[in-house]
């Protein structure tokens, strides 16, 4: 496990405007062995080995090329030209194309979070305290010195994922880059409130306009996200490009090379009877006229082709995430990549080729070049991360559910599994619930379990993406019963295989998968053990404490209505007999810690054999390398006791 958490990971990819340079952000273990750091790497396009561009204790992230070929990045590294630098606030740095030391080009008292370029203009985000800008740094220091952490909220939401929102508000700033300096920095969005919380934005090629998402508060705690255009010149005039009741216009965003069109994702608000309808949406920047493209594709990443006539879109599809060519005129998309991979970080080169990160359930992310004509041939490029040798094989399996729907899954089989030596079985249920097992996971990695001899089933039941709207509709407002039936159908089919041991089984899941693990525990005793991570337990309690309550209110209705009763796992507590391992992080604001605490107490008072693995400093995921080791070691020890029949042995990492 220690070796596993130390494997470098390729996180993103950026291509220079002229198509001659490729830069990646790589995450790797810091020298202390207790944390991860990031750095920028160059990936030569002529086949030479990648090499590291930056080194700092604080790390670097968010690489973007300027029009002149320099590299911009964000970092908390100290500025050697400042006497007393604020090492807590990330700043904007520039690495010259011709070589030399990186230099800081912009900083703010509230730090810099995200940036985009167009022409000589750089737009960046920053958290700003309302009031006189000239005194902001002093006011922040005064709060810190006085020990004040309180935040007075007057609108929803109040927190996101693992951090509190406020006391400042996110704003966008613009400056002009010239001779390695950013000058004329101006606030484009004074007094935005929470409109730019988690905003996505892009700058048009000539730098004159930034297109950004803009969140609008509505009565009853609801929100709606619009797409707006803001002029980057003095005055920052703002106009709505796309806004519609019952819809959100969200990222990812992509502005066409000719500056005429912007592509985004339009999401219809769900209800108890309506699924969220998601589509690629293309808007004319001059008129605001928009139309759908790409059919039922649910874009996760997109980039325009050089001729501005089509986009390349990565979208979930039948347990993969291929790249599609989507014509801007709304005609039918064409699948470009023929393999089983999942693509991300799409970059279109002027010569028509496409650069991307390719990964899969059996492959961590690495850079590739895709031929956009003909068969969509994929060429691997040298990667900053090493190749991994996997301890088993990956097989695609299917089953027919009780309503006739086909359920597909990936099955990881360990080396040596056979009829004479059947492998113990783990059912892994994905989160979301609108998601798919189609990519490599550093957090829930089935190959760690295969190394220990387990067969791991990764199914896509109802509510999974990549199978069209009907697959989502099957489980909408019917989470537990319909998903449970799908999971049991594919489990039954796999347990008929001679190389899988039907007598030694367990079920696991996180987030929605944890909800389903809890549901499974209350509706069958077929498994020897159940692991539930960051799980929903009491739906009425959860719906009002999560960081995005309005989303759940749309699907289940207002708290207290019948779906909260019909679909809440806690109401089946008295039927749970299977030993359970409960895992939760205290900084989890998506599924707050109260869910884990309530589940743990309910199991304890009911006499169910159970353990509680608690992370005071982790969020919805477990991110720190030491804690990841603890997670796997504890899960494996729990499974060894209940699935393999071994004596319980407390993990050494917890001793």
C-alpha positions, 0 to 999 in steps of 0.5 A: 500500500505504501508503494501504491500511494506513492505512484505519480499521477497525471492530473491535467494536460494543456497544449500551447496555442501553436500546438508545439508544446504540451504541459501536464500537472503531475501529483506525487508524494512529497518528501515527508511521505505524509502529503501530496504535491504538484508540479508542471512537466513538459511532454515533448511531442517528438517522443523524448522523455518528459521532464519537470519544469517546476519545483517548489514546496507549495506546488503548482497547479492550473497550467495555462498557456498565454498567447505568446507561449509562456505558461501561467500557473497558480501556486502558494510558493513565496515571492522572493521579491517581497519582504514578508510574502503571504504564503497562505494565499495562492498567487498567479505565476508566469514561467517564460517560454524562453526559460528562466525563473518563474515570477509572480504576476498577480496576487490578491489578499484573498488569493487567486483561484482559477484563471483563463486567457484570451489574447493578451488578457488574463481573467482570474478569480479571487475571494474578496471581502466587501468594502474598501479594496485598499483596506482588505488586507488589513481587515483580513489580518484584523479578523485573523489576529482577533480570532474571528472565524464567524460568518454571517450568512444572508443567503443560501448556500453556506458551504461547499464540499469541504469548505465554508463559503465566505466571509468574502465573495468570489469575483473576477478580475482582468489584466493585460499581460505584456513583457511578463507583467500583468497590468491594469488589473480591474474588478469585473464583477463588483458586489456579485454576492454568491453569483460566482461561487464555483463558477466556470469561465472562459475568455474569447480569443481576442480577450474582449469578453469573458463568458461565465456561469452566474448563479441567481437566487430564487425563492424557497432556497432554489438557485438557477445558473445562467450564462453571462458575457462580461466585457473585460474593458473598463466598466465590465458591462454584463449581459445574459447569454442564456437563462431559462426557468427550470434550467442551469447553464453550466460548465464545462465551457468552450469558446470557439476559435473564431469567437462567435460561439460558446458551448456549455452544458444545459441541465433541466431541473429535476422533479419527483416525476422528471429526470434531469435532462442534460445536453450540450448547448451552443450559444451565439455570443452576438445574439444569445440564440442557442440550440442543443447539439450532441443528442443524449450525450452528457458532456464531461469535457469539450473543446472546439475543432480549429475550424469552429464547425464542430466540437470534440466531446468526451461523454460517458457511453456504455461503460466507457468515456469516448471522444465524439465529434459533435457538429455545431449545427446540431446534426448527429454526433460521431464517435471518434475513439473506438477503444474502451478508454475514458478520455479527459483534458481535451486539447485541439491542435491547429493541425487537426489532431487532438491531445488528451489524457486516456485512462480506463478501469485498468489504466491510469491516466496518460497523454495521447495524440488522437487522429481526428480523421478516419478511424480515430487512431490513438498514439500513446505519448511518453508519460511522466507517470510510470506504467503499472503492472496489474494483478489480474484481468478485466472482463465485461459482463452483462445480466438481464434485470427483472424488468428486462433491462440489460445491466452491464458491468466490469469484472476484475478477476485476480490472477489464479482465479479458477474453478479449482481456486474460486476468488472471494467476491466483492460487489462495489456500488458506484456513487453519484448516483448519476455516474458510471464505472468507466475510469481508473480510480485512485480512491476506490481501486479494485486492483488493490483488492485483486492483489489480495485475491478478490474478484471485484464487480463494478456494475452500472445499474439504473441511474448510471450515465452513458445508457440514455435517459431511460436508464436514469428514468428507471431508478428516478425517485425509486433509488433503493428498490430499483437499484437493488434489483439491478445489483442483485441481477448482475451479482447473481449472474457473476456468482454463477461463474466457476472462478468466483466463490458464491459462498464468500461475498461482500458488498461495498459502496461510497456516497450513493453507493454507501446509501445502497450498501445500507439499503442492501444491508436492510434488504438481504443477508446474502453478504458476509460483510458490508462496507459503507463509506460517506453514506446516506442513512436518514434521508430527511436528516440528510436533505436539510444538512447537505451542501446542496439541499435544493438539488435533493428537494427537487427529486424527493420533494420537500422534507417529510414527504412520502419518498423520504419515508419510502426510500430511507435506509434507516427504516430497515434497521431492525432487519440488518444482521450483516456485520458493517464497517462504517467509514466517514470524514468529518469535513464531508459537507456533501454527506455530512458526518451526522449520517455516519454518526447516526448510522453507527449509533443505530447499529450499536444500539441494535446489537449489529456487529460493526466498526466505525472508521472515522477521519477527522480531517478528510472530506467526502473522499480520503485524500491524504496518503497516510489515511488512504493506507489506513482505509485500505488496510482497515477494509481488508482486515474487516473483509478478511475477518468476515469473508475469509474467516480469519481472526480480526487483526487491527491494522498496524497503521492504527496501532 
